[in-house]
Amino acid sequence: MKFFVAILNPDPREKRPYSSFPKDYNEFQSISSHQSQNKHGKGFYECVNFLETDYGILGFIPMWENKAIQDYEIEFVLISISCKGNNNELNDRFIGIQAGCKYEGRIDGSGYERLGPMPRALKESLDKKGSPLLYNYTCYCERYSLNLFSEKIMNAAQIAIGENWDGSLITEITTNRFIQVVKAINKAFRRKDLRFTNEYFRWENIKWQIKWQIRQEYKTNNAT
């Protein structure tokens, strides 16, 4: 089991974050201007990383920086956090966690055209500019995908990566570091307003899935 942290642009829209397409090309381009301390190019490619579809989650992350994640054979856990910047409300907080993720892209960092109810104006603009909205990883089951952006769990980079972050947009972390992420999310769900909500039960399901996967890998690796 591998654990990766992805640094993404914050989603300033009033709709459920990371779960809807921009209405047009201008919005697609402008959202990325909210970031200030990362190396993202223009374009909010991660706009529907938590949109649940009939095909599961079809997400995009800047994985060309990390070859370890570009492996068709592994399943991984993806922790998404927003980049650091000048907006204390939107920056440096947990976006979400997804288990059972699989690499689906190509080594050059691109991927395959994303399916879904994309606004016609956006699709036509992207096609015209030769920049289709792509996905390069999947999370096959929506029960293993949890959007945490509304919970405002802050100091995400410090918790998920630590002091030794080198500025990479994709970072592989150790199991011990992942445990710190689990503790931070558990603490958020101890709030009365979050206890026994749908998000709470989904988080419990994700933890169970990760534990089960780790046990299965341990059994396989230690089989005689």
SESE-646661 format. One record per residue: x, y, z of N, C-alpha, C in turn. Coordinates in pm, 1 decimal. Example, Ala and Ser with C-alpha at 12.3 -4.5 7.8 and 13.67 -1.06 7.14 Angstrom:
// SESE-646661
GUTOR       n_x       n_y       n_z      ca_x      ca_y      ca_z       c_x       c_y       c_z
GUTOR    1319.0    -569.0     780.0    1230.0    -450.0     780.0    1320.0    -330.0     780.0
GUTOR    1285.0    -225.0     708.0    1367.0    -106.0     714.0    1290.0       3.0     787.0
END
This chain:
// SESE-646661
GUTOR       n_x       n_y       n_z      ca_x      ca_y      ca_z       c_x       c_y       c_z
GUTOR      84.7    -119.4       0.0       0.0       0.0       0.0      88.1     124.2       0.0
GUTOR      64.6     210.2     -95.8     139.2     335.9    -103.3      45.8     452.5     -71.0
GUTOR     105.4     558.2     -13.9      30.3     677.2      23.8      93.6     798.0     -44.4
GUTOR      11.1     877.1    -111.8      59.9     996.1    -180.4     -21.1    1118.2    -137.4
GUTOR      47.3    1232.6    -134.2     -17.3    1361.1    -108.3      -8.6    1444.4    -235.2
GUTOR    -122.7    1498.8    -279.5    -127.2    1585.0    -397.3    -160.4    1727.8    -354.6
GUTOR     -84.1    1823.5    -405.9    -108.4    1965.2    -380.0    -192.1    2020.6    -495.6
GUTOR    -312.0    2070.0    -465.2    -403.7    2116.8    -568.4    -441.3    2263.5    -547.8
GUTOR    -497.4    2322.5    -651.3    -552.9    2456.7    -639.3    -676.8    2452.6    -549.7
GUTOR    -697.9    2553.2    -465.6    -822.0    2559.0    -387.2    -940.8    2591.9    -475.8
GUTOR   -1056.2    2540.0    -439.0   -1178.8    2562.5    -515.4   -1261.0    2670.5    -445.3
GUTOR   -1270.5    2791.8    -503.2   -1339.4    2902.0    -437.4   -1489.1    2907.7    -466.4
GUTOR   -1540.1    2814.1    -545.9   -1679.8    2821.7    -587.6   -1773.9    2785.6    -473.4
GUTOR   -1895.8    2838.3    -478.5   -1992.6    2814.3    -372.6   -2052.2    2674.5    -379.9
GUTOR   -2047.3    2612.1    -496.8   -2097.9    2475.6    -509.3   -2008.9    2380.5    -429.1
GUTOR   -2056.3    2257.0    -414.4   -1974.6    2155.6    -346.4   -1839.0    2149.1    -415.7
GUTOR   -1729.7    2174.9    -342.9   -1597.9    2187.2    -406.9   -1551.1    2059.5    -476.7
GUTOR   -1481.6    2079.2    -586.7   -1420.0    1970.9    -663.0   -1522.4    1868.9    -712.9
GUTOR   -1645.8    1914.6    -732.3   -1752.5    1821.9    -770.9   -1838.2    1873.6    -885.7
GUTOR   -1790.6    1976.8    -956.1   -1865.1    2028.0   -1071.4   -1768.7    2091.0   -1171.8
GUTOR   -1807.9    2087.3   -1298.7   -1726.5    2147.7   -1402.8   -1739.0    2299.8   -1398.5
GUTOR   -1632.9    2373.2   -1430.4   -1646.8    2518.1   -1448.1   -1751.1    2547.1   -1555.4
GUTOR   -1819.6    2659.7   -1543.0   -1927.5    2689.5   -1638.0   -1874.7    2727.6   -1775.4
GUTOR   -1751.5    2779.8   -1782.1   -1694.6    2818.0   -1911.1   -1542.1    2822.4   -1899.3
GUTOR   -1476.4    2854.7   -2010.2   -1330.3    2852.2   -2013.7   -1268.7    2959.5   -1923.6
GUTOR   -1332.4    3074.7   -1915.5   -1279.5    3181.1   -1829.4   -1274.2    3137.1   -1684.0
GUTOR   -1378.2    3069.4   -1637.4   -1377.5    3020.7   -1499.7   -1273.3    2910.8   -1482.3
GUTOR   -1261.7    2825.2   -1581.6   -1161.7    2718.0   -1579.5   -1020.9    2774.9   -1562.5
GUTOR    -991.5    2885.0   -1632.2    -859.9    2947.4   -1625.4    -841.2    3029.0   -1498.0
GUTOR    -945.8    3098.4   -1455.1    -930.2    3193.5   -1345.1    -916.0    3127.6   -1209.3
GUTOR    -973.5    3009.8   -1190.6    -967.8    2946.5   -1058.8    -824.5    2920.0   -1016.8
GUTOR    -738.7    2883.9   -1111.7    -600.2    2853.5   -1075.4    -523.7    2977.4   -1032.2
GUTOR    -577.7    3097.4   -1058.7    -509.0    3219.1   -1016.5    -518.4    3241.1    -865.9
GUTOR    -603.6    3161.3    -797.7    -615.8    3174.9    -652.5    -493.6    3118.0    -580.7
GUTOR    -419.5    3032.5    -647.2    -300.0    2977.2    -584.4    -185.2    3076.2    -599.4
GUTOR     -87.8    3065.9    -508.6      24.6    3158.5    -518.9     159.6    3094.1    -490.7
GUTOR     160.8    2980.2    -422.3     289.5    2922.4    -384.0     306.0    2780.1    -436.4
GUTOR     255.2    2752.3    -554.0     286.3    2622.5    -612.9     323.2    2641.3    -759.5
GUTOR     345.3    2532.0    -830.2     395.8    2539.4    -966.8     290.1    2499.3   -1069.3
GUTOR     162.9    2513.0   -1032.2      56.9    2475.9   -1124.9      56.3    2567.2   -1245.7
GUTOR      24.5    2509.7   -1358.7      -2.7    2590.6   -1475.2    -147.1    2639.8   -1468.8
GUTOR    -184.7    2719.6   -1566.4    -320.8    2772.8   -1569.9    -419.0    2662.6   -1605.2
GUTOR    -532.2    2662.9   -1538.3    -635.7    2565.5   -1569.6    -670.4    2480.1   -1449.6
GUTOR    -798.3    2471.8   -1421.1    -844.9    2400.3   -1301.6    -879.1    2256.3   -1339.0
GUTOR    -776.7    2178.3   -1371.9    -796.2    2041.5   -1418.2    -849.9    1949.0   -1308.3
GUTOR    -832.4    1987.4   -1184.3    -878.8    1904.3   -1073.0   -1021.8    1935.6   -1032.0
GUTOR   -1097.1    2005.0   -1118.6   -1229.1    2058.5   -1084.2   -1329.8    1952.7   -1040.5
GUTOR   -1320.4    1830.3   -1092.7   -1419.1    1727.2   -1057.3   -1352.4    1603.4    -997.3
GUTOR   -1245.7    1624.5    -922.8   -1176.2    1511.6    -860.2   -1261.2    1438.8    -757.1
GUTOR   -1371.2    1500.3    -714.9   -1460.2    1434.7    -617.6   -1603.2    1424.8    -670.3
GUTOR   -1618.2    1433.2    -802.2   -1749.2    1414.7    -863.5   -1774.4    1265.8    -882.7
GUTOR   -1881.4    1214.8    -824.3   -1913.3    1072.9    -834.7   -1992.2    1047.2    -962.6
GUTOR   -1944.4     954.3   -1043.5   -2007.1     921.9   -1171.7   -2032.6     771.4   -1179.1
GUTOR   -2096.1     729.2   -1287.3   -2118.1     586.0   -1309.2   -1987.3     511.0   -1329.1
GUTOR   -1880.7     583.7   -1354.8   -1749.4     523.1   -1378.1   -1658.8     534.9   -1255.1
GUTOR   -1715.3     575.7   -1142.0   -1634.5     604.5   -1024.1   -1582.5     747.6   -1030.9
GUTOR   -1473.9     772.7    -962.9   -1409.7     904.2    -963.9   -1307.1     907.6   -1076.9
GUTOR   -1313.3    1010.0   -1160.4   -1215.2    1028.9   -1266.8   -1140.4    1157.8   -1236.4
GUTOR   -1021.9    1146.3   -1179.7    -950.5    1263.2   -1129.4    -823.3    1294.6   -1205.7
GUTOR    -773.2    1415.0   -1182.1    -647.9    1457.5   -1245.1    -556.5    1518.4   -1139.3
GUTOR    -432.7    1470.5   -1134.2    -330.8    1527.7   -1047.2    -202.4    1542.5   -1127.7
GUTOR    -114.4    1635.0   -1090.2       9.5    1659.5   -1165.6     115.7    1555.0   -1137.1
GUTOR      91.8    1432.9   -1184.3     176.9    1320.4   -1143.4     304.8    1305.5   -1225.3
GUTOR     327.5    1394.8   -1323.3     452.1    1383.4   -1401.7     574.7    1406.9   -1314.5
GUTOR     556.2    1467.9   -1196.0     669.6    1494.6   -1107.9     713.4    1372.0   -1028.6
GUTOR     629.5    1269.3   -1023.6     658.4    1155.7    -936.9     638.5    1026.2   -1014.2
GUTOR     747.7     955.2   -1041.3     739.7     832.1   -1119.3     681.6     716.5   -1037.8
GUTOR     692.0     723.6    -903.9     644.1     612.9    -820.5     494.0     592.8    -833.4
GUTOR     422.0     701.0    -858.3     276.2     690.7    -868.2     233.8     642.5   -1006.5
GUTOR     324.8     647.2   -1102.7     292.7     608.5   -1240.4     314.5     459.1   -1258.6
GUTOR     235.7     381.5   -1190.1     248.9     236.1   -1188.7     109.1     175.8   -1200.2
GUTOR      83.6     107.7   -1310.9     -48.7      50.1   -1334.3     -81.3     -64.3   -1237.6
GUTOR      19.9    -118.7   -1171.0       0.6    -239.4   -1091.2     -40.4    -212.6    -946.8
GUTOR     -24.2     -91.2    -899.7     -49.2     -65.7    -757.5    -181.0       7.7    -735.9
GUTOR    -239.0     -14.0    -617.5    -345.8      71.3    -568.5    -283.9     164.1    -465.4
GUTOR    -332.0     286.1    -459.3    -274.7     379.8    -364.2    -383.9     461.2    -296.1
GUTOR    -346.4     518.4    -183.7    -432.2     612.2    -111.8    -385.3     752.2    -147.6
GUTOR    -479.5     837.4    -187.0    -446.1     974.2    -226.3    -505.6    1072.8    -126.8
GUTOR    -417.4    1152.6     -66.4    -460.4    1262.2      19.9    -441.5    1391.4     -57.3
GUTOR    -548.1    1464.3     -80.9    -540.0    1590.4    -154.8    -548.9    1707.1     -57.8
GUTOR    -457.8    1804.3     -73.2    -459.4    1923.8      10.1    -445.5    2046.4     -80.0
GUTOR    -492.7    2160.2     -32.3    -480.9    2282.6    -112.4    -346.0    2347.9     -86.9
GUTOR    -296.9    2415.6    -189.9    -164.3    2475.2    -182.3    -160.1    2589.2     -80.8
GUTOR     -40.5    2621.4     -35.7     -23.0    2735.6      52.7     -40.7    2864.5     -27.1
GUTOR     -82.4    2970.2      40.5    -104.4    3096.1     -29.0    -149.6    3203.8      67.4
GUTOR    -211.1    3306.4      12.9    -247.7    3423.4      92.7    -390.2    3419.7     145.4
GUTOR    -469.9    3323.5     101.9    -608.3    3314.6     145.9    -617.9    3212.6     258.7
GUTOR    -630.2    3259.5     381.8    -629.9    3169.4     496.8    -748.4    3073.7     498.4
GUTOR    -856.8    3111.5     431.6    -976.0    3026.9     430.6    -963.0    2911.1     332.6
GUTOR    -894.8    2934.0     221.5    -890.3    2834.8     114.6    -759.5    2757.8     107.2
GUTOR    -651.2    2817.7     153.6    -519.4    2757.1     135.5    -479.9    2666.8     251.9
GUTOR    -394.5    2568.6     218.9    -331.3    2481.2     318.1    -433.3    2410.4     406.4
GUTOR    -532.8    2350.0     341.5    -627.8    2269.3     418.1    -657.8    2140.0     343.4
GUTOR    -707.0    2041.5     415.8    -735.0    1912.6     354.3    -853.2    1923.7     258.6
GUTOR    -834.8    1869.3     138.7    -942.0    1863.9      39.9   -1017.8    1732.6      52.4
GUTOR    -945.4    1623.5      63.6   -1013.3    1495.0      74.4    -916.2    1379.4      73.4
GUTOR    -971.6    1260.4      87.9    -893.3    1137.1      88.0    -966.8    1034.1       4.8
GUTOR    -889.7     957.1     -73.3    -946.9     856.0    -161.6    -862.5     729.6    -153.6
GUTOR    -928.8     617.2    -131.9    -860.0     488.0    -125.8    -893.0     407.4    -250.8
GUTOR    -812.3     306.0    -277.7    -834.9     223.0    -395.1    -811.9     295.6    -526.0
GUTOR    -718.7     390.4    -527.7    -690.9     467.5    -649.3    -596.9     389.7    -741.5
GUTOR    -614.5     411.6    -872.4    -530.1     346.5    -971.3    -482.4     448.4   -1074.0
GUTOR    -356.4     435.1   -1113.7    -299.5     519.2   -1219.4    -360.9     480.9   -1353.5
GUTOR    -406.2     579.6   -1429.5    -470.0     553.0   -1558.4    -411.0     637.4   -1670.6
GUTOR    -310.8     718.5   -1640.1    -260.7     813.5   -1739.0    -147.1     758.7   -1821.9
GUTOR     -65.1     849.5   -1870.1      52.3     813.5   -1947.7     174.1     878.6   -1884.7
GUTOR     290.9     829.7   -1919.1     413.7     876.1   -1856.3     436.9    1025.7   -1880.0
GUTOR     383.9    1079.6   -1989.3     405.9    1221.8   -2017.1     319.7    1312.9   -1930.8
GUTOR     240.5    1253.5   -1840.2     162.9    1333.9   -1746.7      24.2    1367.0   -1795.3
GUTOR      -7.6    1334.5   -1919.6    -142.6    1358.5   -1967.8    -229.5    1238.3   -1933.0
GUTOR    -348.2    1233.6   -1987.9    -434.5    1121.6   -1954.7    -537.2    1100.1   -2064.1
GUTOR    -658.5    1068.1   -2024.7    -765.1    1039.3   -2118.1    -879.8    1136.2   -2094.5
GUTOR    -953.9    1165.4   -2200.8   -1056.4    1268.2   -2189.6   -1161.3    1228.9   -2086.9
GUTOR   -1196.9    1324.8   -2004.0   -1287.9    1298.8   -1893.7   -1432.1    1294.2   -1942.4
GUTOR   -1506.7    1199.3   -1888.7   -1647.1    1185.4   -1921.8   -1730.7    1260.7   -1819.4
GUTOR   -1852.5    1296.7   -1858.5   -1940.5    1361.9   -1762.4   -2018.0    1475.5   -1825.4
GUTOR   -2104.7    1536.9   -1746.8   -2192.2    1643.3   -1798.7   -2119.3    1776.8   -1810.2
GUTOR   -2017.1    1781.2   -1893.8   -1939.1    1903.2   -1908.4   -2019.5    2008.8   -1985.0
GUTOR   -2022.9    2133.0   -1937.2   -2092.9    2237.9   -2011.3   -2040.5    2249.0   -2153.8
GUTOR   -2132.9    2266.5   -2247.6   -2095.7    2269.6   -2388.4   -1994.3    2379.7   -2417.7
GUTOR   -2015.9    2497.4   -2357.0   -1925.9    2610.5   -2382.3   -1783.6    2578.8   -2337.2
GUTOR   -1770.8    2510.3   -2224.2   -1638.2    2473.6   -2174.6   -1573.0    2372.5   -2267.4
GUTOR   -1646.1    2267.6   -2303.9   -1588.5    2163.4   -2389.5   -1544.7    2220.5   -2523.7
GUTOR   -1628.4    2306.4   -2584.5   -1593.1    2363.8   -2713.8   -1467.5    2449.8   -2704.4
GUTOR   -1456.0    2526.1   -2594.5   -1337.9    2610.5   -2576.5   -1212.0    2526.7   -2557.1
GUTOR   -1221.9    2423.0   -2475.4   -1106.9    2335.9   -2450.8   -1064.7    2264.3   -2578.2
GUTOR   -1162.1    2213.2   -2653.5   -1130.5    2143.3   -2778.4   -1064.7    2238.7   -2878.1
GUTOR   -1114.9    2359.8   -2884.3   -1061.8    2458.4   -2977.9    -917.3    2492.4   -2946.5
GUTOR    -884.4    2494.5   -2817.7    -748.7    2528.5   -2775.0    -658.6    2405.1   -2767.6
GUTOR    -713.8    2289.4   -2802.9    -635.3    2166.9   -2799.3    -595.0    2126.3   -2659.2
GUTOR    -681.8    2156.5   -2563.3    -651.0    2127.6   -2422.8    -769.8    2059.6   -2355.2
GUTOR    -801.4    1936.0   -2395.0    -918.7    1868.7   -2337.1    -901.8    1845.2   -2188.0
GUTOR   -1013.4    1837.1   -2119.8   -1011.4    1810.7   -1975.4    -984.7    1662.4   -1954.8
GUTOR    -873.7    1631.2   -1891.9    -827.3    1493.6   -1883.1    -840.2    1436.9   -1742.5
GUTOR    -838.8    1303.6   -1734.9    -819.3    1238.2   -1605.7    -701.6    1142.6   -1618.6
GUTOR    -627.9    1123.3   -1508.3    -514.8    1029.9   -1512.2    -510.6     934.7   -1393.3
GUTOR    -615.3     938.8   -1308.2    -629.1     835.4   -1206.1    -777.2     812.5   -1180.6
GUTOR    -808.7     696.1   -1126.0    -947.1     664.1   -1091.7    -955.8     619.2    -946.8
GUTOR   -1070.1     644.0    -888.6   -1108.2     584.7    -760.1   -1238.5     512.5    -790.4
GUTOR   -1232.9     380.3    -798.7   -1340.0     303.4    -862.2   -1469.5     299.1    -782.9
GUTOR   -1465.2     332.6    -654.7   -1584.8     322.3    -571.1   -1604.5     452.0    -493.8
GUTOR   -1722.1     515.3    -508.9   -1745.2     642.8    -441.0   -1742.7     630.1    -289.8
GUTOR   -1765.2     510.0    -237.5   -1761.2     490.5     -91.7   -1619.8     508.3     -36.4
GUTOR   -1520.4     502.3    -124.4   -1381.6     518.3     -82.0   -1328.2     657.4    -112.1
GUTOR   -1417.6     751.2    -138.1   -1379.7     888.9    -168.5   -1453.3     983.0     -73.9
GUTOR   -1377.2    1066.3      -2.7   -1437.0    1155.8      96.8   -1386.4    1297.7      76.1
GUTOR   -1478.3    1389.9      50.3   -1447.6    1531.4      33.3   -1448.5    1597.9     170.8
GUTOR   -1332.9    1652.4     210.6   -1317.0    1711.5     343.7   -1303.6    1863.0     341.0
GUTOR   -1313.8    1923.6     222.5   -1282.5    2066.2     210.7   -1371.7    2151.3     301.2
GUTOR   -1497.4    2112.5     316.0   -1591.5    2190.4     397.3   -1562.4    2179.8     546.6
GUTOR   -1484.2    2080.8     587.0   -1457.2    2061.9     729.5   -1346.0    2153.2     781.1
GUTOR   -1275.0    2220.0     690.9   -1172.8    2318.2     726.0   -1067.4    2261.3     821.1
GUTOR   -1007.9    2149.7     781.7    -896.2    2092.5     856.4    -770.1    2159.3     803.6
GUTOR    -712.5    2248.2     884.7    -605.4    2336.2     837.5    -466.1    2277.0     864.4
GUTOR    -362.3    2355.6     825.5    -221.3    2315.3     840.5    -195.7    2181.0     773.0
GUTOR    -255.4    2164.0     655.9    -253.4    2034.0     589.6    -113.7    1989.6     550.1
GUTOR     -33.2    2081.8     496.0     100.6    2043.0     451.0     186.5    1995.9     568.0
GUTOR     178.5    2064.1     680.3     256.1    2026.5     798.3     215.3    1888.0     848.1
GUTOR      84.3    1861.6     848.1      34.0    1732.8     897.6      65.3    1620.3     799.6
GUTOR      38.2    1643.5     672.0      46.2    1535.3     573.5     187.1    1510.6     521.2
GUTOR     270.5    1614.3     517.6     404.6    1599.7     459.1     513.9    1627.5     561.4
GUTOR     496.5    1731.6     642.5     596.3    1762.8     743.5     693.0    1870.3     700.6
GUTOR     798.0    1887.5     778.8     894.4    1995.8     757.6     980.2    1976.6     633.3
GUTOR     993.2    1853.6     587.1    1087.9    1825.2     479.3    1026.9    1833.6     339.6
GUTOR     910.9    1895.7     326.2     848.9    1909.0     195.1     938.9    1989.5     102.5
GUTOR     964.2    1937.1     -17.8    1055.5    2001.4    -112.9     983.0    2083.8    -218.2
GUTOR     853.8    2103.4    -201.0     777.3    2182.1    -296.9     713.1    2100.5    -407.6
GUTOR     735.5    1969.2    -409.7     676.7    1884.6    -513.1     524.6    1881.4    -499.8
GUTOR     457.5    1869.0    -613.9     311.7    1865.4    -613.2     258.0    1727.4    -579.7
GUTOR     342.2    1624.2    -593.4     306.5    1488.0    -552.8     417.5    1436.0    -462.6
GUTOR     381.6    1392.7    -342.7     480.3    1342.4    -247.0     434.2    1208.1    -192.3
GUTOR     521.6    1109.1    -197.9     491.3     982.1    -132.7     527.4     993.9      15.1
GUTOR     437.6     946.5     102.0     460.4     956.7     245.9     462.2     817.5     308.3
GUTOR     519.6     810.1     427.2     530.8     683.6     498.9     399.8     649.9     569.9
GUTOR     389.4     525.4     614.9     272.1     484.1     692.5     260.4     566.2     819.8
GUTOR     373.4     594.4     884.9     369.8     673.8    1008.0     317.3     814.7     982.2
GUTOR     356.0     873.5     869.7     304.6    1006.2     835.8     155.5     999.2     804.7
GUTOR     114.4     891.3     737.8     -28.1     874.6     709.0    -109.4     863.7     837.2
GUTOR     -52.5     801.2     939.3    -122.2     790.9    1068.0    -151.5     929.4    1124.8
GUTOR     -61.7    1025.0    1102.1     -85.8    1162.6    1148.2    -205.8    1224.4    1074.5
GUTOR    -220.1    1190.1     946.3    -336.9    1235.8     870.0    -463.9    1176.8     928.8
GUTOR    -460.9    1047.9     959.0    -577.6     980.7    1017.9    -617.6    1046.4    1149.8
GUTOR    -518.4    1077.8    1231.9    -547.1    1141.5    1360.4    -613.5    1278.4    1341.7
GUTOR    -566.1    1354.2    1243.8    -623.0    1487.4    1218.5    -768.0    1477.2    1172.6
GUTOR    -796.4    1380.1    1085.5    -933.3    1363.1    1037.7   -1022.5    1309.4    1149.4
GUTOR    -970.5    1214.7    1227.5   -1047.2    1163.0    1341.8   -1085.5    1274.9    1437.2
GUTOR    -991.9    1364.6    1463.0   -1017.7    1477.1    1553.1   -1130.5    1565.0    1500.3
GUTOR   -1132.0    1589.2    1369.3   -1238.7    1670.2    1309.8   -1374.2    1603.8    1327.0
GUTOR   -1378.1    1473.0    1312.3   -1505.8    1402.1    1321.1   -1551.6    1379.0    1465.5
GUTOR   -1472.4    1419.9    1561.6   -1518.8    1414.7    1700.8   -1609.0    1533.6    1734.9
GUTOR   -1614.9    1633.6    1645.6   -1706.4    1744.6    1667.5   -1850.6    1695.4    1663.4
GUTOR   -1934.0    1751.6    1749.6   -2072.6    1705.7    1761.4   -2148.6    1715.9    1630.2
GUTOR   -2120.8    1822.6    1554.0   -2197.4    1842.2    1431.0   -2157.3    1746.2    1319.7
GUTOR   -2048.8    1672.9    1337.8   -2003.4    1578.6    1235.6   -2022.0    1432.9    1275.8
GUTOR   -2046.3    1408.6    1402.7   -2062.6    1271.0    1449.4   -2185.7    1207.3    1385.8
GUTOR   -2166.8    1087.0    1331.1   -2275.0    1005.0    1276.2   -2342.4    1069.0    1155.1
GUTOR   -2269.7    1153.4    1084.8   -2315.3    1205.0     956.3   -2275.7    1105.7     847.3
GUTOR   -2323.3    1128.8     725.4   -2284.2    1042.5     613.0   -2133.2    1045.8     591.6
GUTOR   -2073.0    1164.8     609.8   -1928.3    1176.5     593.4   -1854.3    1095.8     699.9
GUTOR   -1906.6    1096.9     821.3   -1845.5    1020.7     930.4   -1842.4     871.6     896.1
GUTOR   -1955.6     817.5     850.1   -1961.8     674.3     820.1   -1877.4     640.7     696.7
GUTOR   -1868.2     733.3     602.5   -1782.4     708.6     487.3   -1636.0     704.4     530.3
GUTOR   -1597.1     794.2     620.1   -1460.5     794.3     672.1   -1430.6     662.7     743.3
GUTOR   -1523.2     612.2     824.2   -1502.5     484.6     892.1   -1486.0     372.2     789.9
GUTOR   -1562.0     377.1     681.7   -1552.5     275.3     577.1   -1417.8     281.0     506.0
GUTOR   -1370.1     402.5     480.5   -1239.9     418.1     415.0   -1128.4     363.3     503.5
GUTOR   -1133.8     393.7     632.6   -1030.9     341.6     724.5   -1031.8     188.3     725.0
GUTOR   -1152.2     130.4     725.7   -1162.3     -15.9     725.5   -1101.3     -72.6     597.9
GUTOR   -1129.7     -10.1     484.2   -1077.2     -57.1     356.9    -924.7     -52.0     354.8
GUTOR    -867.0      56.1     405.2    -721.4      68.9     406.5    -658.8     -35.9     497.8
GUTOR    -716.6     -54.6     615.4    -664.7    -156.2     708.4    -671.6    -295.2     646.0
GUTOR    -783.7    -324.8     580.1    -800.3    -456.1     516.2    -694.3    -476.4     408.6
GUTOR    -670.2    -372.3     327.6    -571.9    -382.6     220.6    -431.1    -405.0     276.6
GUTOR    -399.6    -335.0     383.9    -267.7    -352.1     445.8    -251.5    -493.9     498.8
GUTOR    -355.4    -547.2     561.8    -349.4    -685.0     612.9    -330.7    -784.9     499.6
GUTOR    -403.1    -764.7     388.8    -391.1    -856.2     275.3    -250.7    -853.2     216.4
GUTOR    -194.1    -734.5     205.3     -58.2    -723.3     152.0      42.4    -788.9     246.6
GUTOR      20.3    -772.6     376.9     110.5    -836.1     475.1     105.3    -987.9     462.1
GUTOR     -15.3   -1044.2     447.5     -29.1   -1187.5     433.5      39.8   -1237.3     306.8
GUTOR      21.8   -1162.7     198.7      83.3   -1201.7      71.8     235.5   -1197.7      80.6
GUTOR     287.2   -1093.8     140.2     433.9   -1076.0     148.8     498.5   -1174.8     243.6
GUTOR     420.7   -1227.8     336.8     477.5   -1318.8     437.1     431.6   -1463.0     418.8
GUTOR     368.8   -1490.4     304.1     324.5   -1627.1     277.2     446.0   -1716.4     253.1
GUTOR     439.6   -1836.6     302.2     552.1   -1930.0     283.9     523.3   -2022.6     167.8
END
